[in-house]
Amino acid sequence: MKRAVPAALLGAALASFVPASWAQGQLQVAPTLVELAPGATAGRMTVTNTGDAPIAAQVRVFAWSQAEGEDRMAATNDVAISPAIMQIAPGASQVVRLVREGPAPQSRDGSYRLVVDELPTPGETAQTGIQLRLRFVVPVYLRAAKAAPPVLQCQVHAAFLACSNGGGQAAQLGASRLIDGHGHAMPLTPGLFGYVLPASERHWTLDTAALARLDGELQLETRLNGQPLSIAVGRAP
């Protein structure tokens, strides 16, 4: 049985930086979004060491879903990765292959996340103090041939914003704000707001004091998959 865990436990979409005195290796990944076209069986990602010392890394893949308004991760056999553990010389790169193991999705994109972690290098001398290592979390989509574009509906509750996606593709929300009919705005984020997966609902906690200053009808002004969009937002009873 697959056990889902909150995405926060994996450090969603973060990179933690090593203090400069320790940062000899420097982990980078590209691209920051991996897509397998409809029917495709394989994709790739590149892990690069831009530093001046060897670096070790581990790559894992998780099924990505949303339940009770939160991101969830679960172990999966749908996608295989190779290599999963690697050591990269200074200035070198390692190509990581992703292979779809199951049938291709048809009406709804398959959603996954790759988690790339920096590992202690074999023989590395222990350092005193706090030592943080890099982590990248990369969305992966197995594109479905008949997936409809995202269709969002949003509603404000007492302390959170809920958006559901009735389409077959994930909705990536960028810079966002709530605005009322008088032009009063409540900024939510200047950058990435989050994702709403197909046939799923995502919740975001709101500043209740700021929300109380908005009156009447609301709009969510955002960027949906890079394009500006304004969505009418209802108010829950």
DRENPA-3360 file (N, C-alpha, C; in nm, 2 decimals, always signed):
BEGIN
1 = MKRAVPAA = +0.08/-0.12/+0.00/+0.00/+0.00/+0.00/+0.09/+0.12/+0.00 ~ +0.06/+0.22/-0.09/+0.14/+0.34/-0.10/+0.09/+0.43/+0.02 ~ +0.19/+0.49/+0.08/+0.16/+0.58/+0.19/+0.20/+0.72/+0.15 ~ +0.10/+0.81/+0.15/+0.12/+0.95/+0.11/+0.17/+1.03/+0.23 ~ +0.26/+1.12/+0.20/+0.31/+1.21/+0.30/+0.30/+1.35/+0.26 ~ +0.28/+1.45/+0.35/+0.27/+1.59/+0.31/+0.40/+1.63/+0.23 ~ +0.38/+1.71/+0.13/+0.49/+1.75/+0.05/+0.59/+1.84/+0.13 ~ +0.54/+1.90/+0.23/+0.62/+1.99/+0.32/+0.73/+1.91/+0.38;
9 = LLGAALAS = +0.71/+1.78/+0.40/+0.82/+1.70/+0.46/+0.93/+1.68/+0.37 ~ +0.91/+1.70/+0.24/+1.01/+1.69/+0.14/+1.08/+1.82/+0.11 ~ +1.03/+1.93/+0.17/+1.09/+2.06/+0.15/+1.05/+2.11/+0.01 ~ +0.92/+2.14/+0.00/+0.86/+2.17/-0.13/+0.94/+2.28/-0.20 ~ +0.99/+2.25/-0.32/+1.05/+2.35/-0.41/+1.14/+2.44/-0.34 ~ +1.24/+2.38/-0.27/+1.33/+2.47/-0.20/+1.48/+2.43/-0.23 ~ +1.57/+2.52/-0.21/+1.71/+2.49/-0.21/+1.77/+2.56/-0.09 ~ +1.84/+2.47/-0.01/+1.90/+2.52/+0.12/+2.05/+2.54/+0.09;
17 = FVPASWAQ = +2.11/+2.65/+0.13/+2.24/+2.68/+0.09/+2.34/+2.66/+0.20 ~ +2.46/+2.60/+0.16/+2.57/+2.58/+0.25/+2.64/+2.71/+0.27 ~ +2.69/+2.74/+0.39/+2.77/+2.86/+0.42/+2.89/+2.86/+0.32 ~ +2.93/+2.98/+0.28/+3.03/+3.00/+0.18/+3.16/+2.93/+0.21 ~ +3.20/+2.92/+0.34/+3.32/+2.86/+0.38/+3.32/+2.71/+0.35 ~ +3.20/+2.65/+0.34/+3.19/+2.51/+0.31/+3.15/+2.47/+0.17 ~ +3.11/+2.58/+0.09/+3.05/+2.55/-0.04/+3.15/+2.53/-0.15 ~ +3.20/+2.41/-0.15/+3.30/+2.38/-0.26/+3.23/+2.31/-0.38;
25 = GQLQVAPT = +3.13/+2.23/-0.36/+3.05/+2.18/-0.47/+2.93/+2.26/-0.48 ~ +2.87/+2.27/-0.60/+2.75/+2.35/-0.62/+2.66/+2.27/-0.71 ~ +2.54/+2.23/-0.65/+2.45/+2.14/-0.73/+2.35/+2.23/-0.81 ~ +2.33/+2.20/-0.93/+2.23/+2.26/-1.02/+2.15/+2.16/-1.10 ~ +2.02/+2.18/-1.12/+1.95/+2.09/-1.20/+1.88/+2.17/-1.32 ~ +1.86/+2.10/-1.43/+1.79/+2.16/-1.54/+1.73/+2.04/-1.63 ~ +1.61/+2.06/-1.68/+1.52/+2.18/-1.66/+1.45/+2.18/-1.52 ~ +1.38/+2.29/-1.49/+1.31/+2.29/-1.36/+1.16/+2.24/-1.38;
33 = LVELAPGA = +1.13/+2.19/-1.50/+1.00/+2.13/-1.52/+1.03/+2.02/-1.63 ~ +0.99/+1.89/-1.60/+1.01/+1.78/-1.69/+0.88/+1.74/-1.75 ~ +0.87/+1.73/-1.88/+0.74/+1.69/-1.94/+0.77/+1.58/-2.04 ~ +0.69/+1.47/-2.03/+0.69/+1.37/-2.13/+0.57/+1.38/-2.22 ~ +0.59/+1.40/-2.35/+0.49/+1.43/-2.44/+0.39/+1.31/-2.45 ~ +0.27/+1.33/-2.49/+0.17/+1.22/-2.50/+0.23/+1.10/-2.57 ~ +0.23/+0.98/-2.51/+0.28/+0.86/-2.57/+0.43/+0.84/-2.55 ~ +0.50/+0.94/-2.51/+0.65/+0.93/-2.49/+0.68/+0.84/-2.37;
41 = TAGRMTVT = +0.79/+0.76/-2.38/+0.82/+0.67/-2.28/+0.94/+0.71/-2.20 ~ +1.01/+0.82/-2.24/+1.13/+0.86/-2.17/+1.16/+1.01/-2.17 ~ +1.22/+1.06/-2.07/+1.26/+1.20/-2.06/+1.40/+1.21/-1.99 ~ +1.44/+1.33/-1.97/+1.58/+1.34/-1.91/+1.59/+1.47/-1.83 ~ +1.68/+1.47/-1.74/+1.71/+1.59/-1.66/+1.86/+1.58/-1.64 ~ +1.92/+1.70/-1.63/+2.07/+1.71/-1.61/+2.10/+1.77/-1.47 ~ +2.19/+1.70/-1.40/+2.24/+1.74/-1.27/+2.38/+1.79/-1.29 ~ +2.42/+1.91/-1.25/+2.55/+1.97/-1.28/+2.61/+2.01/-1.15;
49 = NTGDAPIA = +2.75/+1.99/-1.14/+2.83/+2.04/-1.03/+2.91/+2.16/-1.08 ~ +2.87/+2.28/-1.04/+2.94/+2.40/-1.09/+3.05/+2.44/-0.99 ~ +3.07/+2.36/-0.89/+3.17/+2.40/-0.79/+3.31/+2.34/-0.83 ~ +3.40/+2.35/-0.73/+3.54/+2.30/-0.75/+3.58/+2.18/-0.67 ~ +3.48/+2.11/-0.62/+3.50/+1.98/-0.55/+3.39/+1.88/-0.59 ~ +3.42/+1.75/-0.58/+3.32/+1.65/-0.62/+3.20/+1.66/-0.53 ~ +3.08/+1.62/-0.59/+2.96/+1.63/-0.51/+2.88/+1.50/-0.54 ~ +2.81/+1.46/-0.44/+2.72/+1.34/-0.45/+2.58/+1.38/-0.44;
57 = AQVRVFAW = +2.49/+1.31/-0.51/+2.35/+1.35/-0.52/+2.26/+1.22/-0.53 ~ +2.14/+1.23/-0.48/+2.04/+1.13/-0.49/+1.92/+1.18/-0.56 ~ +1.86/+1.11/-0.65/+1.73/+1.15/-0.72/+1.63/+1.05/-0.69 ~ +1.51/+1.10/-0.65/+1.39/+1.01/-0.62/+1.27/+1.07/-0.69 ~ +1.18/+0.98/-0.72/+1.05/+1.02/-0.79/+0.94/+0.98/-0.70 ~ +0.84/+1.07/-0.69/+0.72/+1.05/-0.61/+0.59/+1.08/-0.69 ~ +0.49/+1.00/-0.67/+0.36/+1.04/-0.72/+0.31/+1.16/-0.65 ~ +0.25/+1.26/-0.72/+0.21/+1.38/-0.66/+0.06/+1.39/-0.67;
65 = SQAEGEDR = -0.01/+1.42/-0.56/-0.15/+1.43/-0.56/-0.19/+1.54/-0.46 ~ -0.32/+1.58/-0.45/-0.36/+1.68/-0.36/-0.49/+1.62/-0.29 ~ -0.48/+1.63/-0.15/-0.60/+1.58/-0.07/-0.61/+1.67/+0.04 ~ -0.74/+1.70/+0.08/-0.77/+1.79/+0.19/-0.70/+1.93/+0.17 ~ -0.69/+1.97/+0.04/-0.63/+2.10/+0.01/-0.48/+2.11/+0.02 ~ -0.41/+2.00/+0.04/-0.27/+2.00/+0.06/-0.20/+1.90/-0.04 ~ -0.08/+1.94/-0.08/+0.00/+1.85/-0.16/+0.04/+1.72/-0.08 ~ +0.04/+1.61/-0.16/+0.08/+1.48/-0.10/+0.18/+1.41/-0.19;
73 = MAATNDVA = +0.27/+1.34/-0.13/+0.37/+1.26/-0.21/+0.35/+1.12/-0.17 ~ +0.38/+1.02/-0.26/+0.37/+0.88/-0.23/+0.47/+0.81/-0.32 ~ +0.53/+0.70/-0.27/+0.62/+0.62/-0.34/+0.55/+0.57/-0.47 ~ +0.62/+0.55/-0.58/+0.56/+0.51/-0.70/+0.65/+0.42/-0.78 ~ +0.59/+0.33/-0.86/+0.67/+0.25/-0.96/+0.63/+0.30/-1.10 ~ +0.56/+0.41/-1.12/+0.51/+0.45/-1.25/+0.62/+0.50/-1.33 ~ +0.73/+0.56/-1.27/+0.84/+0.62/-1.34/+0.97/+0.57/-1.28 ~ +1.06/+0.52/-1.36/+1.19/+0.47/-1.32/+1.29/+0.58/-1.35;
81 = ISPAIMQI = +1.39/+0.59/-1.26/+1.50/+0.69/-1.29/+1.64/+0.62/-1.28 ~ +1.73/+0.67/-1.36/+1.86/+0.61/-1.37/+1.96/+0.71/-1.42 ~ +2.07/+0.73/-1.34/+2.10/+0.67/-1.21/+2.03/+0.74/-1.10 ~ +2.01/+0.67/-0.99/+1.94/+0.73/-0.87/+2.04/+0.79/-0.78 ~ +2.16/+0.74/-0.77/+2.27/+0.80/-0.69/+2.39/+0.82/-0.78 ~ +2.45/+0.94/-0.76/+2.57/+0.97/-0.85/+2.67/+1.05/-0.77 ~ +2.79/+1.05/-0.82/+2.89/+1.14/-0.78/+2.94/+1.22/-0.90 ~ +2.95/+1.35/-0.89/+2.98/+1.43/-1.01/+3.10/+1.51/-0.98;
89 = APGASQVV = +3.20/+1.50/-1.07/+3.32/+1.57/-1.06/+3.30/+1.72/-1.08 ~ +3.40/+1.81/-1.03/+3.38/+1.95/-1.05/+3.37/+1.99/-1.20 ~ +3.27/+2.07/-1.23/+3.24/+2.12/-1.36/+3.18/+2.02/-1.45 ~ +3.14/+1.90/-1.40/+3.08/+1.79/-1.48/+2.93/+1.79/-1.46 ~ +2.87/+1.71/-1.55/+2.72/+1.69/-1.55/+2.69/+1.55/-1.56 ~ +2.57/+1.51/-1.50/+2.52/+1.38/-1.51/+2.38/+1.38/-1.57 ~ +2.35/+1.31/-1.67/+2.22/+1.30/-1.73/+2.14/+1.19/-1.65 ~ +2.02/+1.23/-1.61/+1.93/+1.14/-1.54/+1.82/+1.10/-1.63;
97 = RLVREGPA = +1.80/+0.98/-1.66/+1.69/+0.93/-1.75/+1.56/+0.90/-1.67 ~ +1.45/+0.94/-1.72/+1.32/+0.90/-1.66/+1.25/+0.81/-1.76 ~ +1.20/+0.70/-1.72/+1.13/+0.61/-1.81/+0.99/+0.58/-1.75 ~ +0.89/+0.60/-1.83/+0.75/+0.57/-1.79/+0.74/+0.42/-1.80 ~ +0.69/+0.36/-1.68/+0.68/+0.21/-1.67/+0.54/+0.16/-1.70 ~ +0.44/+0.24/-1.68/+0.30/+0.20/-1.70/+0.24/+0.25/-1.83 ~ +0.11/+0.23/-1.85/+0.04/+0.28/-1.97/+0.04/+0.44/-1.97 ~ +0.04/+0.49/-2.09/+0.03/+0.64/-2.10/-0.10/+0.69/-2.05;
105 = PQSRDGSY = -0.11/+0.80/-1.98/-0.23/+0.86/-1.94/-0.31/+0.91/-2.07 ~ -0.44/+0.91/-2.06/-0.53/+0.94/-2.17/-0.60/+1.07/-2.16 ~ -0.67/+1.09/-2.05/-0.76/+1.21/-2.04/-0.71/+1.31/-1.93 ~ -0.61/+1.27/-1.85/-0.56/+1.35/-1.74/-0.41/+1.33/-1.73 ~ -0.34/+1.44/-1.72/-0.19/+1.43/-1.71/-0.15/+1.36/-1.58 ~ -0.05/+1.28/-1.59/+0.01/+1.22/-1.46/+0.10/+1.32/-1.40 ~ +0.09/+1.33/-1.27/+0.17/+1.44/-1.20/+0.26/+1.37/-1.10 ~ +0.39/+1.41/-1.11/+0.49/+1.35/-1.02/+0.59/+1.46/-0.98;
113 = RLVVDELP = +0.68/+1.43/-0.89/+0.78/+1.52/-0.85/+0.92/+1.45/-0.83 ~ +1.02/+1.50/-0.89/+1.16/+1.46/-0.87/+1.22/+1.53/-0.75 ~ +1.28/+1.46/-0.66/+1.34/+1.53/-0.55/+1.49/+1.50/-0.56 ~ +1.57/+1.60/-0.58/+1.72/+1.59/-0.59/+1.78/+1.64/-0.47 ~ +1.85/+1.55/-0.40/+1.92/+1.59/-0.27/+2.07/+1.58/-0.29 ~ +2.14/+1.68/-0.23/+2.28/+1.67/-0.22/+2.31/+1.57/-0.10 ~ +2.41/+1.48/-0.12/+2.45/+1.39/-0.02/+2.59/+1.42/+0.03 ~ +2.62/+1.37/+0.15/+2.76/+1.38/+0.20/+2.85/+1.31/+0.10;
121 = TPGETAQT = +2.96/+1.37/+0.07/+3.06/+1.31/-0.02/+3.14/+1.20/+0.06 ~ +3.16/+1.08/+0.00/+3.24/+0.98/+0.07/+3.37/+1.03/+0.12 ~ +3.41/+1.01/+0.24/+3.54/+1.06/+0.30/+3.54/+1.20/+0.34 ~ +3.42/+1.27/+0.33/+3.41/+1.41/+0.37/+3.44/+1.43/+0.52 ~ +3.52/+1.53/+0.55/+3.55/+1.55/+0.69/+3.44/+1.62/+0.75 ~ +3.40/+1.58/+0.87/+3.29/+1.64/+0.94/+3.32/+1.78/+0.98 ~ +3.22/+1.87/+0.96/+3.23/+2.01/+1.00/+3.15/+2.04/+1.12 ~ +3.20/+2.14/+1.20/+3.13/+2.18/+1.32/+3.02/+2.28/+1.28;
129 = GIQLRLRF = +2.92/+2.29/+1.36/+2.81/+2.38/+1.33/+2.70/+2.32/+1.25 ~ +2.61/+2.41/+1.20/+2.50/+2.36/+1.11/+2.55/+2.36/+0.97 ~ +2.53/+2.25/+0.90/+2.56/+2.23/+0.76/+2.44/+2.19/+0.68 ~ +2.39/+2.28/+0.60/+2.27/+2.26/+0.52/+2.32/+2.21/+0.38 ~ +2.23/+2.12/+0.32/+2.26/+2.07/+0.18/+2.15/+2.11/+0.09 ~ +2.18/+2.11/-0.04/+2.09/+2.16/-0.14/+1.98/+2.05/-0.16 ~ +1.86/+2.10/-0.19/+1.75/+2.01/-0.23/+1.67/+2.09/-0.34 ~ +1.64/+2.02/-0.45/+1.55/+2.07/-0.55/+1.43/+1.98/-0.57;
137 = VVPVYLRA = +1.31/+2.03/-0.59/+1.19/+1.96/-0.61/+1.14/+2.00/-0.75 ~ +1.13/+1.91/-0.84/+1.10/+1.94/-0.98/+0.97/+1.87/-1.03 ~ +0.87/+1.95/-1.07/+0.75/+1.89/-1.12/+0.78/+1.80/-1.25 ~ +0.71/+1.69/-1.26/+0.72/+1.60/-1.37/+0.57/+1.57/-1.42 ~ +0.55/+1.60/-1.55/+0.41/+1.57/-1.60/+0.42/+1.47/-1.71 ~ +0.34/+1.36/-1.70/+0.33/+1.27/-1.81/+0.20/+1.32/-1.89 ~ +0.22/+1.38/-2.00/+0.11/+1.45/-2.07/+0.02/+1.35/-2.13 ~ -0.11/+1.38/-2.12/-0.22/+1.29/-2.17/-0.26/+1.35/-2.31;
145 = AKAAPPVL = -0.29/+1.26/-2.40/-0.32/+1.31/-2.54/-0.45/+1.38/-2.54 ~ -0.55/+1.35/-2.45/-0.68/+1.41/-2.45/-0.70/+1.50/-2.33 ~ -0.60/+1.55/-2.27/-0.62/+1.63/-2.15/-0.67/+1.77/-2.18 ~ -0.77/+1.81/-2.12/-0.83/+1.95/-2.14/-0.74/+2.05/-2.06 ~ -0.74/+2.17/-2.10/-0.66/+2.28/-2.03/-0.72/+2.29/-1.89 ~ -0.65/+2.36/-1.80/-0.70/+2.38/-1.66/-0.82/+2.47/-1.66 ~ -0.92/+2.43/-1.58/-1.04/+2.51/-1.56/-1.05/+2.54/-1.41 ~ -1.03/+2.66/-1.37/-1.03/+2.69/-1.22/-1.16/+2.75/-1.17;
153 = QCQVHAAF = -1.19/+2.71/-1.05/-1.30/+2.78/-0.97/-1.24/+2.80/-0.83 ~ -1.26/+2.93/-0.78/-1.20/+2.96/-0.65/-1.31/+3.02/-0.56 ~ -1.29/+3.00/-0.43/-1.38/+3.04/-0.33/-1.30/+3.08/-0.20 ~ -1.34/+3.19/-0.14/-1.27/+3.23/-0.02/-1.36/+3.18/+0.10 ~ -1.29/+3.12/+0.19/-1.35/+3.07/+0.32/-1.30/+3.17/+0.43 ~ -1.34/+3.13/+0.55/-1.30/+3.22/+0.66/-1.16/+3.26/+0.67 ~ -1.07/+3.16/+0.65/-0.93/+3.18/+0.67/-0.84/+3.12/+0.55 ~ -0.91/+3.08/+0.44/-0.83/+3.03/+0.34/-0.89/+3.04/+0.20;
161 = LACSNGGG = -0.81/+3.04/+0.10/-0.86/+3.04/-0.04/-0.85/+2.90/-0.10 ~ -0.96/+2.85/-0.16/-0.97/+2.72/-0.22/-0.99/+2.74/-0.37 ~ -0.90/+2.67/-0.44/-0.92/+2.67/-0.59/-0.92/+2.52/-0.64 ~ -1.02/+2.49/-0.72/-1.03/+2.36/-0.78/-1.01/+2.36/-0.93 ~ -0.96/+2.25/-0.98/-0.92/+2.25/-1.12/-1.00/+2.14/-1.19 ~ -1.10/+2.17/-1.28/-1.18/+2.08/-1.35/-1.12/+2.03/-1.48 ~ -1.00/+2.08/-1.51/-0.94/+2.04/-1.64/-0.85/+1.91/-1.62 ~ -0.79/+1.88/-1.73/-0.70/+1.76/-1.73/-0.55/+1.79/-1.72;
169 = QAAQLGAS = -0.52/+1.92/-1.71/-0.38/+1.96/-1.69/-0.36/+2.04/-1.57 ~ -0.24/+2.03/-1.51/-0.21/+2.11/-1.38/-0.22/+2.26/-1.41 ~ -0.26/+2.34/-1.31/-0.26/+2.48/-1.32/-0.14/+2.53/-1.23 ~ -0.05/+2.60/-1.29/+0.06/+2.67/-1.21/+0.02/+2.81/-1.19 ~ +0.01/+2.86/-1.07/-0.03/+2.99/-1.04/+0.09/+3.07/-1.00 ~ +0.11/+3.18/-1.07/+0.23/+3.27/-1.04/+0.19/+3.38/-0.95 ~ +0.25/+3.50/-0.98/+0.22/+3.62/-0.90/+0.07/+3.64/-0.88 ~ +0.02/+3.66/-0.76/-0.12/+3.66/-0.74/-0.16/+3.76/-0.64;
177 = RLIDGHGH = -0.29/+3.81/-0.65/-0.35/+3.90/-0.55/-0.50/+3.89/-0.56 ~ -0.56/+3.92/-0.45/-0.71/+3.93/-0.44/-0.74/+4.08/-0.45 ~ -0.85/+4.11/-0.53/-0.89/+4.25/-0.54/-1.04/+4.26/-0.54 ~ -1.09/+4.36/-0.47/-1.24/+4.37/-0.45/-1.29/+4.47/-0.56 ~ -1.42/+4.50/-0.56/-1.48/+4.58/-0.65/-1.45/+4.73/-0.64 ~ -1.39/+4.77/-0.53/-1.34/+4.91/-0.51/-1.20/+4.93/-0.55 ~ -1.13/+4.82/-0.59/-0.99/+4.83/-0.63/-0.90/+4.81/-0.52 ~ -0.95/+4.77/-0.40/-0.86/+4.74/-0.29/-0.79/+4.60/-0.31;
185 = AMPLTPGL = -0.66/+4.59/-0.30/-0.59/+4.47/-0.33/-0.53/+4.41/-0.21 ~ -0.52/+4.28/-0.21/-0.46/+4.20/-0.10/-0.35/+4.11/-0.17 ~ -0.22/+4.15/-0.17/-0.12/+4.07/-0.24/-0.11/+3.94/-0.17 ~ -0.09/+3.84/-0.25/-0.07/+3.70/-0.20/+0.07/+3.65/-0.22 ~ +0.13/+3.68/-0.34/+0.27/+3.64/-0.36/+0.32/+3.72/-0.48 ~ +0.45/+3.76/-0.48/+0.51/+3.82/-0.61/+0.56/+3.72/-0.70 ~ +0.57/+3.59/-0.66/+0.63/+3.49/-0.74/+0.53/+3.37/-0.75 ~ +0.59/+3.25/-0.74/+0.51/+3.13/-0.76/+0.41/+3.11/-0.64;
193 = FGYVLPAS = +0.28/+3.10/-0.67/+0.18/+3.08/-0.57/+0.16/+2.93/-0.53 ~ +0.16/+2.85/-0.64/+0.14/+2.71/-0.62/+0.08/+2.64/-0.74 ~ +0.04/+2.52/-0.72/-0.02/+2.44/-0.83/-0.16/+2.38/-0.78 ~ -0.25/+2.37/-0.88/-0.37/+2.30/-0.86/-0.37/+2.18/-0.96 ~ -0.36/+2.06/-0.92/-0.35/+1.95/-1.00/-0.49/+1.92/-1.07 ~ -0.49/+1.84/-1.18/-0.62/+1.80/-1.24/-0.71/+1.73/-1.14 ~ -0.84/+1.77/-1.15/-0.94/+1.71/-1.07/-0.91/+1.71/-0.92 ~ -0.85/+1.82/-0.88/-0.80/+1.84/-0.74/-0.84/+1.98/-0.69;
201 = ERHWTLDT = -0.82/+2.00/-0.56/-0.84/+2.13/-0.50/-0.72/+2.16/-0.41 ~ -0.68/+2.29/-0.41/-0.57/+2.33/-0.33/-0.61/+2.45/-0.24 ~ -0.57/+2.45/-0.12/-0.60/+2.55/-0.02/-0.48/+2.64/+0.01 ~ -0.50/+2.77/+0.03/-0.39/+2.86/+0.08/-0.44/+2.94/+0.20 ~ -0.37/+2.94/+0.30/-0.41/+3.02/+0.42/-0.40/+3.17/+0.39 ~ -0.50/+3.24/+0.44/-0.50/+3.39/+0.41/-0.48/+3.47/+0.54 ~ -0.44/+3.59/+0.53/-0.43/+3.68/+0.64/-0.57/+3.73/+0.66 ~ -0.64/+3.69/+0.77/-0.78/+3.72/+0.79/-0.80/+3.87/+0.81;
209 = AALARLDG = -0.71/+3.94/+0.87/-0.72/+4.08/+0.89/-0.72/+4.16/+0.76 ~ -0.63/+4.12/+0.67/-0.62/+4.18/+0.54/-0.75/+4.14/+0.45 ~ -0.79/+4.02/+0.47/-0.91/+3.97/+0.40/-1.04/+4.05/+0.44 ~ -1.04/+4.09/+0.57/-1.16/+4.16/+0.62/-1.17/+4.30/+0.56 ~ -1.06/+4.35/+0.51/-1.06/+4.49/+0.45/-1.11/+4.49/+0.31 ~ -1.13/+4.37/+0.25/-1.19/+4.36/+0.11/-1.34/+4.35/+0.12 ~ -1.40/+4.42/+0.04/-1.55/+4.43/+0.05/-1.61/+4.39/-0.09 ~ -1.73/+4.32/-0.08/-1.80/+4.29/-0.20/-1.74/+4.18/-0.28;
217 = ELQLETRL = -1.76/+4.19/-0.41/-1.72/+4.08/-0.51/-1.57/+4.08/-0.52 ~ -1.51/+3.96/-0.53/-1.37/+3.95/-0.53/-1.32/+3.89/-0.67 ~ -1.20/+3.92/-0.70/-1.13/+3.86/-0.82/-0.99/+3.82/-0.78 ~ -0.95/+3.70/-0.83/-0.81/+3.66/-0.81/-0.74/+3.69/-0.94 ~ -0.64/+3.79/-0.93/-0.56/+3.82/-1.04/-0.43/+3.74/-1.03 ~ -0.40/+3.66/-1.13/-0.29/+3.57/-1.12/-0.22/+3.55/-1.25 ~ -0.13/+3.46/-1.26/-0.07/+3.42/-1.39/-0.09/+3.27/-1.39 ~ -0.17/+3.22/-1.49/-0.20/+3.08/-1.50/-0.11/+3.02/-1.61;
225 = NGQPLSIA = -0.01/+2.93/-1.57/+0.08/+2.87/-1.66/+0.15/+2.98/-1.74 ~ +0.18/+3.09/-1.68/+0.26/+3.20/-1.74/+0.17/+3.31/-1.80 ~ +0.04/+3.29/-1.81/-0.04/+3.39/-1.88/-0.13/+3.46/-1.78 ~ -0.15/+3.59/-1.79/-0.23/+3.67/-1.70/-0.38/+3.62/-1.70 ~ -0.44/+3.61/-1.59/-0.58/+3.56/-1.58/-0.64/+3.63/-1.46 ~ -0.77/+3.66/-1.47/-0.85/+3.71/-1.36/-0.97/+3.62/-1.34 ~ -0.99/+3.57/-1.22/-1.09/+3.47/-1.19/-1.18/+3.52/-1.08 ~ -1.31/+3.51/-1.11/-1.41/+3.55/-1.01/-1.40/+3.46/-0.89;
233 = VGRAP = -1.40/+3.51/-0.77/-1.39/+3.44/-0.65/-1.51/+3.45/-0.56 ~ -1.58/+3.34/-0.53/-1.70/+3.34/-0.45/-1.66/+3.35/-0.30 ~ -1.76/+3.37/-0.22/-1.74/+3.37/-0.08/-1.82/+3.26/-0.02 ~ -1.76/+3.17/+0.06/-1.83/+3.06/+0.12/-1.93/+3.12/+0.22 ~ -2.04/+3.05/+0.24/-2.15/+3.10/+0.33/-2.09/+3.10/+0.48;
% end
